Structure formats: structure tokens, C-alpha cells
């Protein structure tokens, strides 16, 4: 953790911060509270003091008992009935008592109907009453109370309309007033002189070739006359293509930081909306803003969200909003209007699905490959992500780079962060080499599960399985060099054999066959030792099946099919309903794949049967220690009979020296009852067990 500077002093003598006092702004939650108060007031006002509706039968009953004090008929259609105060205690009026109707207000109301019939009915009902108790009707003509009508009917409607308008403004976004009509505005985030990008090319490691190509764009933005004087034109767009986590977005930020020009950043999904025409409108607004800020850079991350090839998966007669957005983008990038000074950068890891019109010259003129870093690149990436961390003197960055072949920049950043977390978990003051080794294991294989219960029989099967991998790979020329073998559960695996694969650009048929044979060494060891196999080789079978089909149908490494490849790099094959070969060829492919699998499996069994005694010793040592290293395998199997990799030896030695002293055998599981027949039962007969093989 970085230390605070002198300006951040603490203690009694430290100056008090002169920060601004927080201002009490108008919050949207006040609107909600005000609306609730208005509705509550309207409800209470409408309920308090309002006469209760009655029916003619109850009205006749009240008249006959002499409880009515007076009757007031308004506009000859509504009768308001006043009850004597001394009669309100009756049970018939208990609801009226609970309503707290003020004195002098009518307690009941009723529609009179024809006024003549109403008066005649009253006379008949009061015929038996004394003259002094008979009630006379007071007629009155009155206009509607406009205030009550407004509060009861109009005000709630106005409140609902206002609330709807407020919500629509909030949905429309915060820019330019946040109106609902601004939904077609661009959502790009602008970095300019007020909010500059602080990332530059020094923060990007391992991408030297990509930086060279992008450096031209930076120089053009800084000094365009250098190119225009010679008649040259800078590319209108550059497409960053690479695997996830290789640093495409970081590279685009570095271009903006180096060029010191306005930088618009947004994602391809920002154009996608449920409303028709919104995506195209946002594209137009984006380029309008870019022209005003020219020279500038527009970066669209994950452009495949809107740039997929047109005409796929569209229902006949339906409107595809994504295609409309793409059409507008194509027009803006290379239409009649000039977009001089506006350079488009985009990133994707699915270039095969992009529309051909999008990646033609004149739009995205350059495709810049952002590959996984090599050994030197990984070393530089480690150095970048180690800045600001407290490291022990025994950290060897070059050795860490050798331990992580195939890691992307994001993976290396994750390793550095995990190492810091592991060191903090152990209450260390600095990060040492063992923490980085544990972090690499954590990233590759998952979290170590020391409390997982593994029966002795399962542990024996797992030990022979992993020992089979180690033995076969040790005896094959082109198999990856071994680093260590473990039967400690980690993630979803119950055991693992760790290798250091060679970093090569092309692979021969012999190398692929050796790798497939080594992958099948675990299952072959189970059959050689126990005469039965388990479900633990699921990941091995998945791996060799994909490799075999690739050898036969993609790489043209099969004699019967010859020099044919059914791989489609354009991605069109993913959208067709038929295979690019006949059913007879499909049968031939399946037969050749089966032959390859059987050949590698029998080859692995043959090697293990010849070295069965050594395999047993290796498995017994693995059950005893739970983790064994390259030196243990060399002690039992002898020196590897082929030219070995010095890099693998160095890595294995470093891993052994840092991990062997720290590893403690996990607690033994309770002994399971032995099989009376003397046979060893293999786990997973139901086929639901998780694979326990992770070859790295």
C-alpha cells in the first residue's frame, strides 16, 4: 500500500481540512414524499366530514322514529339529512359517530328521484308523528363546489401527470436537461482538457507491435502536416482484435492519453435500444459531436454488438434495429460528408462475425492483432502490475513470466492482486515468492479445498490417475515438461498434474499425438492397476476428442481424408443448417477420430504396463506427500530420455523450493470399510462425479 504524503498529517496539530460544505440540493425523493402527502391529504379530506349514502328504507325508519332534525334538498335531486344530536348514540348511528362528522354537517345523503314522489312519501311516513316532530323540507339551489371538485378530481390527475413527466425525464438520462426526447442523444463519455486520460504507452506492456502501428495515429493527430505534405492519408479507423483480457481497451486509452486530443468512449451496446431509430440517431449525434471536437478519437468497445453481418436471423418483413444502426455507422464512416480529423478505434474478439462492409478499406483500414504476450511481454506486464506493492527481495520477475505461459494481461494482473491478498491473509508485511506461486495455482486451478472429504479408496484412484499422467508424459518426447503433481482438491478438480507447455507457433502431428497420449495416461493407469475406469477422466476425454477432430477435419493431418480442411474462418458455417461434407465423409471422420483415440490409449497402456512398478512407487509417494515435484519423478523414473527444457527445470526447482516446505498433508479422511473381495472400488460409477484432472 502506498504511504500518505506530508500533506496528509494526522494528530492534534494537523490543520483542519478546508473542504467545501456540502450543499443541500433538491433531491428527487422529495417529489415522491410530496406526492404521498398530497394523496394522503386528498384521501383524508374526502373521507372526513362526508355524508354517508343511505337508502329509502333506512330513511323511512329514521323519519318514523323522529330522529331527523331537518332535511335539505339541493337542486331538487340530492337530500342532505341532519340527525338530532341526542339521537346519535343509537346503535344505528355508530358508524356516523366513528366518522367524526362536525356539528352542523349532514350525516346522510340520498338521491330524491322525482321530488313530488319524495315529498308524498315523507308525508305518509310522518303521518303518525306529532305535528311538532314532523320535518319540513328546505329547498336550496346551489352551484357545484368547484374547490371540492378540484381537490377531489382534478388535483390527483395533475399530480399523476406531473409524476409521469418527472419519471420520463429521469429515464431520458442526465444530459442536456434529461428530457425524454434526448433518448436519441449519444451516450459517449468525453475525455478532453477538463477530464484527460492519464494512461499512456508506458502503462501498456507486452504489446510493442500494436503500439508501433498506433503510434502513427498519435503522430498524425499531433502533427498532421508531416503526412499531408506528402499526400498521405491517415487511416480512418483501426480495429483492435484479440482474445479477452489482452489489453485492447487499455491500448485505446493509451492512444488518447498520448495524443492529448478529445476522446469519446462508449460501448457497442450503448447504441442498442428498444425504440425504433434510436440507435441510428445516437450514431448521428456521436459523429456530430466528434466533428465539433475534431481532431479527436472515437472508441467503440465490443463493436460486434452492432457490427454483426447483416441479413442473419431476421424475420421476413420485420425491422432489425441493429441493422439500421450499422447502416448509419457505415454511412458516417465513409459517406459523402467528410469526417476529417475523426479517427475511429474499435475493439472486438469476434472479428469473424463482423459485416464485411465494416472492415473494408476506407472504414477500418487497419486490423491490429493484440495477441497473448510472449515471455518478454509477460515480464514487462508483471513489472507494471507490481508497482505500488511491497515485494520481498526473493521475487524473480523473469521466473514468474516463465511460470505463466498463455496468460493474458488480465490474468497477470489477477495473479499480482491474488498474491497481495494471500500475503495479507497470512499477516505478512511483504509479498514473497510463495505467495505468487499460490496465486498462480489459485488462478489456474481454483481455491484449494483442504476440508473436502476424500475416502482412502478415492484417494488411491486419484493418486494412480495423476501418477499415470506424470509417467506417460515423462516417457514421451514431445509431451510438455512436468512441474509438479498434486492430489490436493482445488476448485472442481480432485487432483492435477502441472506442466510447462512449450511456446510454439506451429505444432506437428507427432507433438499432438504425444499430448493426446499423455492426456489419456490417467485413465490408462486406472485400467492397468484396477482393471476398471472411473468418471474422473472427463476433462481428459473432452480435450483429446477436440484435438482428434481438429487433426482430422481442420488441420488436414489424416491420410485418408488428405489435405482437406472444413474450417470456416469467416464464421458463415455457424449459420448454416448443413455440414460442408457428405454423410459418408462424416462417417469417415468419426472412424478416423476413433482410431486416433484408440491408438493413443493403447500406447499409454503399453508404456504404463512396461513401467508398472515405477508407476506404483510414484503413486505411493504421491499418497504419502500429496504433492510431488520434478525431482521425485526423476528419482523414480530416471533422467528423462530426451533433450530436456532448461526453462522447465528452473521453474520446477523454484516451485519445489517455495512450496515443498509450506505444504502440509491434509487430514486423512476416516477409513472406509475394505472390499471383502480384495478389489479396489473406483468412485463415480453413476457418472456424476466432477472431473479430477486439470492439466496446465
Residue pairs with C-beta under 8 A, 6 or more apart in sequence:
1 388
1 390
2 388
9 15
28 166
28 170
31 163
31 166
35 159
35 163
38 155
38 156
38 159
39 156
39 159
42 151
42 152
42 155
42 156
45 151
45 152
46 152
47 99
48 99
48 100
49 101
49 102
49 105
50 99
51 80
51 81
51 101
51 105
51 106
51 107
51 108
51 109
52 95
52 96
52 99
52 107
52 108
52 109
53 108
53 109
53 110
54 81
54 108
54 109
54 110
55 110
56 110
56 121
58 92
59 81
59 108
59 110
60 121
60 125
61 92
62 68
62 81
62 83
62 92
62 108
63 122
63 125
63 126
63 129
63 135
64 125
64 126
64 128
64 129
65 87
66 129
66 133
67 83
67 84
67 87
67 90
68 81
68 82
68 83
68 84
68 135
69 82
69 83
69 84
69 85
69 135
70 82
70 135
70 136
70 138
71 79
71 80
71 81
71 82
71 122
71 135
71 136
71 137
71 138
72 79
72 80
72 82
72 106
72 137
72 138
72 140
73 79
73 80
73 112
73 115
73 118
73 137
73 138
73 139
73 140
74 80
74 140
74 141
74 142
75 140
75 141
75 142
76 112
76 115
76 139
77 111
77 112
78 109
78 110
78 111
78 112
79 109
79 110
79 111
79 112
79 118
79 137
80 106
80 108
80 109
81 106
81 107
81 108
81 109
81 110
82 106
82 107
83 93
83 96
83 107
83 108
85 103
87 93
88 96
88 97
88 107
89 97
93 107
96 107
96 108
101 107
112 118
119 137
122 135
122 137
126 133
126 134
126 135
168 179
168 180
169 177
169 178
169 179
169 180
170 178
171 180
171 183
172 178
172 179
172 180
172 181
172 182
172 183
173 182
173 183
173 185
173 187
175 182
175 185
176 182
176 185
183 273
183 275
183 278
184 277
184 278
184 281
184 282
184 285
185 281
185 282
185 285
186 264
186 266
186 282
186 283
186 285
186 286
186 289
187 266
187 270
187 282
188 264
188 265
188 266
188 270
188 286
188 289
188 298
189 264
189 265
189 266
190 262
190 263
190 264
190 289
190 293
191 197
191 256
191 262
191 263
191 264
191 265
192 262
192 263
192 293
196 257
196 260
197 253
197 256
197 257
197 263
198 257
199 250
199 253
199 254
199 256
199 257
200 254
200 257
200 258
201 211
201 215
201 254
201 258
203 250
203 254
203 384
204 211
204 247
204 250
204 251
204 254
205 373
205 377
205 380
205 381
205 383
205 384
205 409
206 247
206 373
206 374
206 376
206 377
206 378
206 380
206 381
206 409
207 246
207 247
207 251
207 370
207 373
207 377
208 377
209 369
210 240
210 251
210 368
210 369
210 370
211 251
211 254
213 238
213 366
213 368
214 238
214 251
214 254
214 255
214 368
215 258
216 234
217 234
217 235
217 238
217 255
217 259
217 297
217 343
218 255
218 258
218 259
219 226
220 226
220 227
220 234
220 343
221 259
221 261
221 295
221 297
221 343
222 259
222 260
224 234
224 295
224 341
227 233
227 234
234 343
235 343
235 364
235 365
235 366
236 333
236 334
236 339
236 342
236 343
236 344
236 362
236 363
236 364
236 365
237 333
237 343
237 344
237 345
237 346
237 363
237 364
237 365
237 366
238 343
238 344
238 345
238 346
238 364
238 365
238 366
238 367
238 368
239 303
239 346
239 347
239 348
239 351
239 359
239 364
239 366
239 367
239 368
240 248
240 251
240 252
240 345
240 346
240 347
240 348
240 368
240 370
241 248
241 347
241 348
241 349
241 351
241 367
241 368
241 369
241 370
242 248
242 349
242 369
242 370
242 371
243 349
243 370
243 371
243 372
243 408
244 349
244 408
244 410
245 408
245 409
245 410
245 411
246 370
246 371
246 372
246 373
246 408
246 409
246 410
247 370
247 408
247 409
247 410
248 301
248 347
248 349
248 370
249 299
249 301
249 347
250 409
251 370
252 265
252 297
252 299
252 301
252 345
252 347
253 263
253 265
255 297
255 345
256 263
256 265
256 297
256 299
259 297
261 295
261 296
261 297
262 293
262 296
262 297
263 296
263 297
263 299
264 286
264 289
264 290
264 293
264 296
264 297
264 298
264 299
265 299
265 301
266 286
266 299
266 300
266 301
267 300
267 301
267 302
267 305
268 300
268 301
268 302
268 303
268 304
268 305
268 306
268 307
269 302
269 305
270 282
271 278
271 279
271 282
271 283
271 305
271 306
271 325
272 279
272 305
272 306
272 321
272 322
272 325
273 279
273 282
273 321
276 319
276 321
276 324
277 321
277 324
278 321
279 306
279 321
279 322
279 324
279 325
279 328
280 324
280 325
280 327
280 328
282 325
283 325
283 328
283 329
283 332
284 328
284 332
286 298
287 298
287 332
287 339
287 342
290 296
290 298
290 339
290 342
291 339
291 341
291 342
294 339
294 340
294 341
294 342
295 341
295 342
295 343
296 341
296 342
296 343
297 343
297 344
297 345
298 342
298 343
298 344
298 345
299 344
299 345
299 346
299 347
300 344
300 345
300 346
300 347
301 346
301 347
302 347
302 348
303 346
303 347
303 348
303 354
303 358
304 348
304 350
304 353
304 354
306 322
306 325
306 326
306 329
307 326
307 329
307 346
307 348
307 354
307 355
307 358
308 322
308 326
308 353
308 354
308 355
309 353
309 354
309 355
309 356
309 571
310 320
310 323
310 326
310 327
310 355
311 323
312 575
313 575
314 320
314 323
326 355
326 358
329 358
330 355
330 357
330 358
330 363
332 339
333 339
333 344
333 362
333 363
334 362
334 363
344 363
344 364
346 364
348 354
350 571
351 359
351 367
352 569
352 570
352 571
353 571
357 363
358 364
359 367
372 406
372 407
372 408
373 380
373 381
373 407
373 408
373 409
373 412
374 503
375 401
375 402
375 405
375 503
376 401
378 400
378 401
378 404
378 407
378 412
379 397
379 398
379 400
379 401
381 409
381 412
381 413
382 397
382 400
382 401
382 412
382 416
383 397
385 412
385 413
385 416
385 417
386 395
386 397
386 416
389 416
389 420
389 431
390 429
390 430
390 431
391 430
391 431
391 432
392 430
392 431
392 432
392 433
394 432
394 433
395 431
395 432
395 433
395 436
396 433
396 654
399 650
399 651
399 654
400 415
400 436
400 440
402 500
402 647
402 650
402 651
403 437
403 440
403 500
403 651
403 654
403 655
404 411
404 412
404 415
404 440
405 500
405 501
405 503
406 501
407 415
411 443
414 443
415 436
415 439
415 440
415 443
416 436
416 439
418 438
418 439
418 442
418 443
419 431
419 435
419 436
419 438
419 439
420 431
420 435
422 435
422 438
422 439
422 442
423 430
423 431
423 432
423 435
426 435
428 435
432 658
433 654
433 658
434 658
434 659
434 662
437 654
437 655
437 658
437 659
438 659
441 448
441 490
442 448
444 498
444 694
444 696
445 490
445 491
445 493
445 496
445 694
445 696
446 490
446 491
446 492
446 493
447 490
447 491
448 488
448 489
448 490
449 489
449 490
449 491
450 488
450 489
450 666
450 667
452 489
452 494
453 669
454 462
454 489
454 494
454 669
455 669
455 672
455 683
456 668
456 669
456 671
456 672
457 672
457 680
457 681
457 682
457 683
458 494
458 683
459 487
459 623
459 669
460 619
460 623
460 680
461 526
461 530
461 534
461 536
461 680
461 682
461 683
462 487
462 494
462 495
462 536
462 692
463 487
463 495
463 619
463 620
463 622
463 623
464 525
464 526
464 529
464 530
464 615
464 619
465 495
465 522
465 523
465 525
465 526
465 534
465 536
465 537
465 692
465 693
466 485
466 486
466 487
466 495
466 496
466 497
466 522
466 619
466 622
466 693
467 485
467 525
467 615
467 618
467 619
467 622
468 521
468 522
468 523
468 524
468 525
468 526
468 528
468 604
468 608
468 615
469 485
469 497
469 518
469 519
469 521
469 522
469 525
469 693
469 695
470 482
470 485
470 497
470 521
470 618
470 633
471 521
471 525
471 607
471 608
471 611
471 614
471 615
471 618
471 633
471 637
472 479
472 517
472 518
472 520
472 521
472 524
472 604
472 607
472 608
473 479
473 480
473 482
473 497
473 499
473 518
473 521
474 482
474 633
474 637
474 640
475 607
475 611
475 637
475 641
476 514
476 517
476 518
476 607
477 510
477 514
477 642
478 508
478 510
478 511
478 514
478 515
479 499
479 514
479 515
479 517
479 518
480 499
480 500
480 501
480 502
480 515
480 518
481 499
481 500
481 630
481 644
481 645
481 648
481 649
481 652
482 497
482 498
482 499
482 630
482 633
482 648
482 652
483 498
483 499
483 500
483 629
483 630
483 648
483 651
483 652
483 655
484 497
484 498
484 627
484 628
484 629
484 630
484 652
484 655
484 656
484 659
485 495
485 496
485 497
485 498
485 622
485 627
485 628
485 629
485 633
486 495
486 496
486 498
486 626
486 627
486 628
487 494
487 495
487 622
487 623
487 626
487 627
488 495
488 626
488 627
488 663
488 666
489 495
489 692
490 496
490 694
491 694
492 690
492 691
493 539
493 690
493 691
493 692
493 693
493 694
494 536
494 690
494 692
495 692
495 693
496 693
496 694
496 695
496 696
497 693
497 695
498 695
498 696
499 695
499 696
500 645
500 647
500 648
500 651
500 652
502 645
509 551
509 557
512 547
512 551
512 557
513 596
513 599
513 600
515 547
516 544
516 547
516 548
516 596
516 597
516 600
517 600
517 603
517 604
517 607
518 604
518 695
519 540
519 543
519 544
519 600
519 695
520 537
520 540
520 544
520 597
520 600
520 601
520 604
521 604
521 607
521 608
522 536
522 537
522 540
522 693
523 533
523 536
523 537
523 540
523 541
523 601
524 601
524 604
524 605
524 608
525 608
525 615
525 619
526 532
526 533
526 534
526 536
526 537
526 682
527 533
527 605
528 605
528 608
528 609
528 612
528 615
529 612
529 615
529 616
529 619
529 680
530 679
530 680
530 682
532 682
533 682
534 682
534 683
534 684
534 685
534 689
535 683
535 684
535 685
535 686
535 687
535 688
535 689
535 691
536 683
536 684
536 689
536 691
536 692
536 693
537 691
537 693
538 690
538 691
538 693
539 691
539 693
539 694
539 695
540 691
540 693
540 695
543 695
544 597
544 600
545 593
545 597
548 593
548 596
548 597
549 589
549 593
551 557
551 558
551 596
552 558
552 561
552 589
552 592
552 593
552 596
553 561
553 565
553 566
553 567
553 589
554 565
554 566
554 567
555 565
556 562
556 563
556 564
556 565
558 592
560 588
560 592
561 585
561 588
561 589
561 592
566 579
566 580
566 581
568 574
568 580
573 580
579 586
581 589
608 615
611 637
614 636
614 637
617 636
618 628
618 632
618 633
618 636
618 637
621 628
621 632
621 636
622 628
624 665
625 632
625 663
625 665
626 663
626 665
626 666
627 659
627 660
627 663
629 652
629 655
629 656
629 660
630 648
630 649
630 652
630 653
630 656
631 652
631 653
631 656
634 640
675 681
683 689
